Every structure is written in structure tokens, then in C-alpha cells.
Amino acid sequence: MKRSGWTKWEGDRLIREMQDAHTQSAMDAAHVVLEQAKNQVPHDEGTLQRSGMVIPVSDGKRLGFAITFGGGPGTGHPIVPYAVRWHEKRANFQKGRKHRYLVDPFNKYAATAYQQSFQLRGKGLL
């Protein structure tokens, strides 16, 4: 008698593939937030805007992603000393730009971008 359903447990493979899908979806979401933030970051000569990037961050157990502006060691961009100041301080920025250029795009786009990416990646696992 043939049993229906799984005949071989492949849970370890499924867990690995789900973790990979999670990691890739988190990276996709970080890039969406970065691109939205580039439209809001204060723009004078474009130095701060061009310094935006997504950087992998790991604590040895988990992998995450940091969205950064302001350059510095390891980024390939010179340090932009006013990056934090203009993120936190209200000012009259030109071109409709604003402070909190990372917080607002993250709150508005990160969850949806992650969910959409994970749904697309997860379909291949079933």
C-alpha cells in the first residue's frame, strides 16, 4: 500500500531554504527602503545621497542589513560629517527633501517590501 504525502522527510533542507528566502527578502526590503530614502535625503551637491548603501551585518548567529548614509571606512565613500545631523534636525531643505530620511521610508515601505519578496521566494519552496 502506497502512502500519500511525504515519503521522505526533508525538513532540514526546507528550513535552510526558508532561512535563505528570509535573508534575501530582508536584503530586498533594505534596498527598497534605500531607494525611497534617496528621494528624501537632503540634497545639496548629492554627496549624502550618493553615500547611501545597504551593508550586511552579522552577530555570528543572524544576518541582517544596515541601511546607511554618510560614508566612512569600508563603504568606499568619504565620511559625510553632517549625515546624522540632517537626519535628526528639522530644517528648510530644498527640493521637498526632509529630515528622518531613513526612518520614514523604513516605516512606510520595509514591511510590505519584505512580505512581497518573501511571498515570491516562498512560492518556489512548495
C-alpha positions in Angstrom: 0.0 0.0 0.0 1.4 3.3 -1.1 1.1 6.2 1.4 0.1 9.6 0.1 2.0 12.7 1.2 5.7 12.8 2.1 7.7 9.7 1.8 11.0 11.3 2.7 11.4 14.0 5.4 13.4 16.9 4.0 12.8 19.3 6.9 16.4 20.4 7.2 16.5 21.4 3.5 13.2 23.3 3.9 14.5 25.1 6.9 17.7 26.1 5.1 15.7 27.3 2.1 13.3 29.3 4.2 16.2 30.9 6.0 17.8 31.8 2.7 14.4 33.2 1.4 14.2 35.3 4.7 17.7 36.7 4.2 17.2 37.5 0.6 13.8 39.1 1.3 15.3 41.2 4.1 18.0 42.4 1.7 15.4 43.2 -1.0 13.4 45.2 1.6 16.5 47.1 2.7 17.2 48.1 -1.0 13.6 49.3 -1.4 14.0 51.5 1.7 17.3 52.8 0.5 15.9 53.8 -2.9 13.0 55.6 -1.2 15.3 57.3 1.2 17.5 58.6 -1.6 14.4 60.6 -2.8 14.2 62.2 0.7 17.7 62.7 1.9 18.8 66.4 1.9 20.5 67.2 -1.5 22.9 70.0 -2.0 25.7 68.6 -4.2 24.4 65.0 -3.9 27.3 63.8 -1.7 25.0 62.5 1.1 22.6 60.9 -1.4 25.4 59.1 -3.2 26.8 57.7 0.0 23.6 55.6 0.7 24.1 51.8 0.8 23.0 48.5 2.2 25.6 46.7 4.3 25.3 43.1 5.6 25.6 42.9 9.4 26.0 39.7 11.4 26.3 38.9 15.1 27.7 35.4 14.3 24.2 33.8 14.5 22.0 36.0 12.5 22.5 38.1 9.4 20.8 41.4 9.0 21.2 44.5 6.9 22.0 48.1 7.8 20.9 51.0 5.6 23.5 53.7 5.9 24.2 57.2 4.6 27.3 59.1 5.5 30.2 57.0 4.2 33.2 56.1 6.3 35.6 53.2 6.5 34.7 50.2 4.4 31.9 52.0 2.4 34.0 53.4 -0.4 32.6 56.8 0.3 34.3 59.7 2.3 32.8 60.5 5.7 29.9 62.9 5.3 30.0 64.6 8.8 26.6 66.1 8.6 24.7 62.9 7.8 23.4 62.3 11.3 22.7 66.0 12.0 20.5 66.3 9.0 18.7 63.1 9.8 17.7 64.3 13.2 17.4 68.1 12.8 14.4 69.8 11.1 15.5 72.3 8.6 14.2 74.0 5.4 15.6 71.6 2.8 15.3 72.3 -0.9 13.5 70.1 -3.4 11.0 68.7 -0.9 13.7 66.9 0.9 13.4 66.3 4.7 15.0 65.1 7.9 14.3 61.5 9.1 15.1 60.4 5.6 15.7 56.8 6.8 13.0 56.4 9.5 10.0 57.4 7.4 10.8 55.3 4.3 11.6 52.3 6.6 8.2 52.7 8.5 6.3 53.1 5.2 8.0 50.5 2.9 10.0 47.9 4.8 7.3 45.5 5.9 5.4 45.5 2.6 8.6 45.1 0.6 9.7 42.2 2.8 6.3 40.5 2.6 6.1 40.8 -1.2 9.7 39.5 -1.7 9.1 36.6 0.7 5.9 35.5 -0.9 7.6 35.4 -4.3 10.6 33.5 -3.0 8.5 31.2 -0.8 6.4 30.0 -3.8 9.4 28.2 -5.2 9.8 26.2 -1.9 6.4 24.5 -2.1 
